[in-house]
Amino acid sequence: MSLKAFHLVFIILSILFSLVFGIWAVVNYGSSGKTAELVLGIISLAGTVGMSIYLFFFLKKFKHVSYL
């Protein structure tokens, strides 16, 4: 596995984990009412957007590098 492939897998997993945690925190805020959970959820979802933008530019920059 090349460094590009590892980086791609790592970014995608980070996006998915951040998205799931953000959704969980926001939904859990609805039942508990704790402001900290809402803040963590919003930060996590903003991180998901940021990592998605990073993934786009990463793929654009390294499109000529092989996955092997």
N, CA, C and O of each residue as an XYZ file, in Angstrom:
272
protein
N       0.857     -1.162      0.000
C       0.000      0.000      0.000
C       0.911      1.234      0.000
O       1.815      1.358      0.826
N       0.656      2.118     -0.922
C       1.472      3.322     -1.028
C       1.076      4.345      0.030
O       0.047      4.218      0.694
N       1.907      5.343      0.163
C       1.620      6.405      1.111
C       0.356      7.161      0.703
O      -0.408      7.607      1.559
N       0.138      7.304     -0.604
C      -1.070      7.988     -1.077
C      -2.309      7.189     -0.695
O      -3.290      7.761     -0.219
N      -2.277      5.885     -0.896
C      -3.433      5.047     -0.576
C      -3.704      5.058      0.926
O      -4.856      5.149      1.350
N      -2.644      4.966      1.733
C      -2.818      5.003      3.184
C      -3.415      6.341      3.612
O      -4.332      6.377      4.432
N      -2.905      7.433      3.066
C      -3.402      8.758      3.407
C      -4.870      8.908      3.014
O      -5.664      9.484      3.758
N      -5.218      8.395      1.863
C      -6.599      8.458      1.386
C      -7.537      7.682      2.314
O      -8.603      8.178      2.678
N      -7.147      6.486      2.688
C      -7.959      5.679      3.608
C      -8.070      6.377      4.963
O      -9.148      6.414      5.556
N      -6.970      6.923      5.449
C      -6.961      7.603      6.737
C      -7.873      8.830      6.724
O      -8.598      9.065      7.691
N      -7.847      9.606      5.656
C      -8.698     10.796      5.560
C     -10.169     10.390      5.505
O     -10.998     10.989      6.190
N     -10.499      9.396      4.711
C     -11.895      8.960      4.575
C     -12.423      8.423      5.907
O     -13.550      8.733      6.293
N     -11.622      7.624      6.609
C     -12.054      7.118      7.915
C     -12.222      8.260      8.917
O     -13.154      8.247      9.721
N     -11.336      9.234      8.871
C     -11.453     10.385      9.772
C     -12.725     11.174      9.480
O     -13.404     11.624     10.403
N     -13.047     11.343      8.214
C     -14.278     12.043      7.838
C     -15.499     11.287      8.356
O     -16.412     11.887      8.922
N     -15.510      9.979      8.161
C     -16.656      9.183      8.602
C     -16.809      9.200     10.121
O     -17.917      9.375     10.627
N     -15.713      9.020     10.849
C     -15.787      9.040     12.313
C     -16.233     10.399     12.822
O     -17.044     10.483     13.744
N     -15.712     11.458     12.233
C     -16.085     12.807     12.655
C     -17.561     13.073     12.365
O     -18.253     13.682     13.181
N     -18.037     12.625     11.222
C     -19.437     12.806     10.856
C     -20.356     12.062     11.822
O     -21.340     12.621     12.307
N     -20.032     10.803     12.099
C     -20.867      9.998     12.992
C     -20.860     10.592     14.403
O     -21.906     10.672     15.046
N     -19.686     11.006     14.887
C     -19.625     11.598     16.221
C     -20.415     12.908     16.273
O     -21.126     13.163     17.245
N     -20.296     13.737     15.236
C     -21.022     15.000     15.203
C     -22.523     14.800     15.224
O     -23.240     15.491     15.948
N     -23.000     13.850     14.427
C     -24.433     13.556     14.407
C     -24.879     13.017     15.764
O     -25.919     13.422     16.284
N     -24.090     12.101     16.341
C     -24.430     11.545     17.645
C     -24.501     12.639     18.707
O     -25.430     12.660     19.514
N     -23.526     13.544     18.713
C     -23.491     14.591     19.731
C     -24.682     15.538     19.607
O     -25.265     15.934     20.616
N     -25.045     15.902     18.382
C     -26.182     16.807     18.187
C     -27.487     16.117     18.577
O     -28.343     16.729     19.216
N     -27.644     14.858     18.201
C     -28.856     14.117     18.566
C     -28.920     13.911     20.078
O     -29.986     14.026     20.682
N     -27.776     13.606     20.685
C     -27.737     13.410     22.129
C     -28.026     14.712     22.873
O     -28.579     14.686     23.972
N     -27.661     15.838     22.291
C     -27.989     17.131     22.894
C     -29.499     17.298     22.996
O     -29.998     17.873     23.963
N     -30.222     16.800     22.008
C     -31.677     16.910     22.029
C     -32.302     16.199     23.217
O     -33.328     16.641     23.734
N     -31.696     15.103     23.654
C     -32.270     14.368     24.785
C     -31.711     14.804     26.131
O     -32.399     14.701     27.146
N     -30.469     15.292     26.155
C     -29.867     15.655     27.441
C     -29.898     17.153     27.715
O     -30.003     17.569     28.869
N     -29.810     17.960     26.676
C     -29.838     19.406     26.842
C     -28.526     20.012     27.292
O     -28.494     21.187     27.657
N     -27.437     19.247     27.280
C     -26.130     19.760     27.690
C     -25.510     20.547     26.531
O     -25.389     20.048     25.412
N     -25.126     21.773     26.828
C     -24.581     22.652     25.798
C     -23.251     22.138     25.260
O     -22.945     22.334     24.084
N     -22.465     21.492     26.097
C     -21.158     20.979     25.674
C     -21.307     19.970     24.531
O     -20.473     19.938     23.626
N     -22.350     19.154     24.565
C     -22.562     18.178     23.500
C     -22.903     18.868     22.191
O     -22.456     18.435     21.129
N     -23.683     19.926     22.253
C     -24.009     20.671     21.047
C     -22.760     21.322     20.463
O     -22.550     21.291     19.250
N     -21.938     21.905     21.316
C     -20.707     22.554     20.848
C     -19.767     21.530     20.221
O     -19.215     21.770     19.148
N     -19.582     20.390     20.883
C     -18.729     19.337     20.328
C     -19.269     18.813     19.002
O     -18.496     18.534     18.086
N     -20.575     18.680     18.892
C     -21.186     18.224     17.649
C     -20.964     19.200     16.512
O     -20.654     18.797     15.391
N     -21.122     20.475     16.797
C     -20.928     21.488     15.757
C     -19.462     21.547     15.331
O     -19.163     21.646     14.142
N     -18.548     21.484     16.305
C     -17.123     21.484     15.968
C     -16.762     20.260     15.146
O     -15.989     20.355     14.192
N     -17.309     19.126     15.502
C     -17.036     17.890     14.771
C     -17.578     17.962     13.348
O     -16.907     17.530     12.411
N     -18.772     18.495     13.175
C     -19.333     18.617     11.830
C     -18.566     19.646     11.000
O     -18.425     19.477      9.789
N     -18.070     20.707     11.635
C     -17.226     21.671     10.918
C     -15.908     21.008     10.508
O     -15.389     21.270      9.423
N     -15.376     20.159     11.372
C     -14.172     19.401     11.030
C     -14.412     18.452      9.874
O     -13.527     18.243      9.044
N     -15.598     17.879      9.814
C     -15.958     17.003      8.696
C     -15.932     17.773      7.381
O     -15.420     17.285      6.374
N     -16.485     18.972      7.402
C     -16.474     19.810      6.193
C     -15.038     20.171      5.818
O     -14.665     20.106      4.647
N     -14.238     20.548      6.806
C     -12.847     20.902      6.548
C     -12.043     19.749      5.977
O     -11.269     19.930      5.037
N     -12.225     18.564      6.542
C     -11.501     17.396      6.024
C     -11.977     17.004      4.637
O     -11.187     16.502      3.837
N     -13.251     17.221      4.332
C     -13.765     16.935      2.993
C     -13.139     17.873      1.965
O     -12.807     17.456      0.856
N     -12.982     19.135      2.337
C     -12.322     20.092      1.444
C     -10.858     19.694      1.260
O     -10.329     19.744      0.150
N     -10.212     19.300      2.349
C      -8.823     18.838      2.267
C      -8.712     17.625      1.346
O      -7.777     17.544      0.549
N      -9.641     16.689      1.443
C      -9.628     15.500      0.589
C      -9.731     15.882     -0.877
O      -9.034     15.316     -1.719
N     -10.598     16.840     -1.187
C     -10.748     17.294     -2.570
C      -9.428     17.833     -3.108
O      -9.011     17.461     -4.205
N      -8.766     18.704     -2.352
C      -7.507     19.284     -2.815
C      -6.378     18.251     -2.823
O      -5.487     18.317     -3.671
N      -6.407     17.307     -1.898
C      -5.415     16.236     -1.890
C      -5.520     15.396     -3.158
O      -4.511     15.107     -3.803
N      -6.737     15.007     -3.513
C      -6.925     14.204     -4.724
C      -6.553     14.985     -5.980
O      -6.000     14.425     -6.926
N      -6.855     16.257     -5.981
C      -6.527     17.107     -7.129
C      -5.007     17.246     -7.282
O      -4.491     17.205     -8.399
N      -4.306     17.407     -6.185
C      -2.864     17.626     -6.234
C      -2.108     16.351     -6.605
O      -1.125     16.410     -7.342
N      -2.555     15.201     -6.103
C      -1.820     13.960     -6.304
C      -2.495     13.013     -7.285
O      -2.359     11.797     -7.149
N      -3.217     13.534     -8.265
C      -3.901     12.666     -9.221
C      -2.919     11.908    -10.118
O      -3.274     10.867    -10.671
N      -1.703     12.409    -10.269
C      -0.732     11.760    -11.130
C       0.070     10.675    -10.416
O       0.813      9.936    -11.063
N      -0.068     10.565     -9.080
C       0.665      9.568     -8.302
C      -0.156      8.281     -8.229
O      -1.362      8.317     -7.983
N       0.503      7.150     -8.443
C      -0.172      5.847     -8.436
C      -0.602      5.444     -7.032
O       0.002      5.871     -6.048
N      -1.650      4.620     -6.936
C      -2.115      4.105     -5.658
C      -1.296      2.909     -5.190
O      -1.405      2.501     -4.034
N      -0.505      2.362     -6.045
C       0.309      1.205     -5.673
C       1.617      1.696     -5.170
O       2.474      0.896     -4.795
